[in-house]
Amino acid sequence: MRLANKAAIVTGAGSGFGAGIARKFAAEGARVMVADIDAAAAEAIAREIGGVAQAVDVANAASVEAMADAARAAFGQVDILVNNAGITHLPKPMEEVSEDEFDRVFAVNAKSVYLTARAFVPGMKAAGTGAILNVASTAGLSPRPNLNWYNASKGWMITATKTMAVELAPHGVRVNAIAPVAGETPLLRSFMGEDTPEIRAKFLSTIPLGRFSTPEDMGNAAAFLCSDEAGMITGVALEVDGGRCI
């Protein structure tokens, strides 16, 4: 029960890595707000773990503020914020990604971190404590061709993590990131372009441990970094990638 008496928000928690993080947090004793753009998916996970569901578009300021208001009403102080919601564009040469695709990737993967910080950092500063976890990607550390702007958005997230950590450390707020490799999530098909045994084998050949990341892997890493056990850790981008970045 490493997160007992903690209140946490996990965005994009209706499926994939976010659902794995929400499940692990609840198992460790946290009260969890399951936030997702898919309200039905959020409600299903919230029912499963005894959490609170919240529909949110993390790229929309008013929607993020509504989530913050709901969280304060449900929990009072928010102790943990996990910025997990993310999207990608389909694999293609960088110059062929449309402006709309580019804007959407950066709105969801980058602007969302700014919007949630604006909504929750003041409360964490006032409390003198808090943990923020940004779910980045190995793509931000060791980019793959044809995912250029997605790679860049995750590199942005890693830099944001470090600068947030430096600025918020004097206020007792820790900020870290995890960098998963591709996993069995709704985004896997988008990363690969198409899901075939051959393409899966090609992806897996770049991962020394020989498997994709799982939601459980992310939950375990997130629970540690957001717990008091990691009280001396801030500003890291922890590779949870089976050796992909070696």
N, C-alpha and C positions, 0 to 999 in steps of 0.2 A: 504493500500500500504506500508506494513512494510518493503518490500525489494526493494523499488524503487531505481533505479540507481545502483543496485547490479548485478554483473555477477556471475552466479552459474553453476557448473557442477554437474550433478547427474548421477552416474553410475548405470547400471542395470535399466535404466529408461524406457525401452521399454514396461514394463508390471509391474503388481503387486504394491508393496510398492513404488518402484522407480517412476513409472508413477504417483502415487498419490502425491508424493513429488514434482515432476516436475510441475504438474498441479497447486498445491497450490502456489509454488514459482512464477509461471507466473501470477497467479491471484493477488499475492501480489506485482507485479510490477517488478520482476527480469527478466533479460535476461538469458535464460536457455539453456545450452548445454545438450541435451538428448543423453547420451552415452550408448551404449548397444552392446553386441556381435552380436545381431540380427539387422542388418542394416535396414531391412524393418520395424521392430517394432519401432526402434528409429525414423525413418523418419515419421511414422504415428503419433506418439505422438508429434514430433516437429511441424508437420503441424497443429495439433490440437491447440497447445498452442502458435504458433508463435515463436518457438525456433529454435535452430540449432541442426541438427542431426550429430552424430559421431559414426562410428563403432569402437569398441574397445574390445580387449581382455585384461582385467585388470590384468591378470597373466603374461602378456608378456611385457617386458621392452620397446621394440621398439614401440609396439602398444600404450602404455601409453604415451611415449614421443611424438608420433604423435598426440595423443589427446591433449596434453599440447600445442604443436605448433599450432594446429587448434584453440584452445581456445584463445591463445594470439593473433592470427590473427583476430579472430572474435570480441573479447572483449577488448583486451589490458590486463588490470589487472583482475585477477580472485579473487573475494571476498569470494566466498563460494564453498566449495568442500564437496560433500556428497558421501561417500564410501558405496553404497548400494548393489552393485552386490554381489551375494553370491550363493552358492550351498550346497547341502548336499549329504551324502550317504544314501542309503536305510536303514531302521531299520534292524539291525542284531547284533548278539553278536560281541563285539569289536575285537575279534581275527579272525573273518571271513571277516572283511573289507579288501579288497585287497590293496596292496601297491599303485597301480595306483589310486584307489579311495581316499586313504589317501592323496596322493600327490596333487591330483586335489583339494580336499577340502581346504587344507592349502594354495595352490597357489592362489585360488580365494578369500578365506575369510581372509587370513592373509598377504601373500606376496603382494597382491594388495595394502594394506594400506601403506606398505613400498614404493612401486613403485610410488604411487601417491604423497606421502610425498616428495620423492626425486624430483619429477617433479614440485610440486607447492609450497612447503614450502619456498624455496629461494625467490620467488616473494612476498609472504605474509610478510616475514621478512623485505624485502626491503621497502614494503609499510607501515609497522608498524601496519598492521591490517589484519584481516581475520577470517573466521570461518570454522572449519572442523567438519563434523558430520559423525560418524561411525554408521552404522546400525548393531547393535549386535543382541541379542536375549535373551529371558528369559532362553534359553538353556544354556547360559553362566553363569547364576546366580542360576538356579534351574534345574539341568539337568534331562532329561528323560532317562530311560534305553534304550539301543540298538541304541542310536544316539551318542555314546561316542565321536568319533573324531570330529563330527560336534559340539557337546557341547564344546569340548576343543578349537576348533577354535574360537568360539564366546567368550569364556572366555579370550582367548588371545587378542581378539579385545578390550574387556573392559579394560584389563591391559594396552594395547597399548594406548588407549584413555587417561588414567590417566597420563601415563608417558609423552606422547606428550603434554598434557596440562601443566604439570609442566615445561617442557623444553621451551615451546613456549610462556608461559605467559609473560616473560619479553619483548618479541617482539610484544606484542599486539595481538597475535593470540590465539583465544579460540578453544578448542577441546572438544567436547562432544559426547555422544553416546545415542541412543535410543534402548530400548530392547522390541521389540514387542513379543507378543505371536503368535502362529500360526494364519495365516490369509487366506483369500480367494485369494491366489496367486498361480502361477504355481508350487510352492514348496510344497503346502499343501499335495498333493497326495504322494510325496516323504517322507514327515515326517510320514504320517500315514501308509505307506506301501501299503495300498489299501483304496479306498474311499467308505465306506459303511455307511449306517445310524447308525449302531451299533458303529463303530469306531469313527464316528463324535460325537456321544453322549458321548462316553468315554472321548474324548478330551474336549468337552464342560463342562463336569462335574468337571473339574479341574480349570475352570475359573469362579470366583464368579459372575461376571457381566453377564455370560451366553451367550457370543457370541465371535466369532473370531475377531481379529484385522482386520481393513479395511485399504485400501490405504489412505482414507481420514483421519483416525486417525493418521497415520504416517505423512501425509502432515501437519496437524495442529501442531503436536509436533515439527516437523522439522522446520517449519516456525518460531515458537517462538524461538527455541534454536539458530537459525542462524540469528535472527534479533537483532537490537540494544537493544530491550527490555530485552534481556538476557545478557546484557553487563557485569554483575557480576557473570555469571555462566560459569564455565569451569571445566572439569574433571568429570562431572557427567555421570552416565548411567541411564537415565530416563526410568523407567518401564512403558510402554504403553501397558498394558497387562490385563486389566480388573480385576486385583487383583490376577493374577496367582501366583505371587511370595510371597504373604502374608503367 
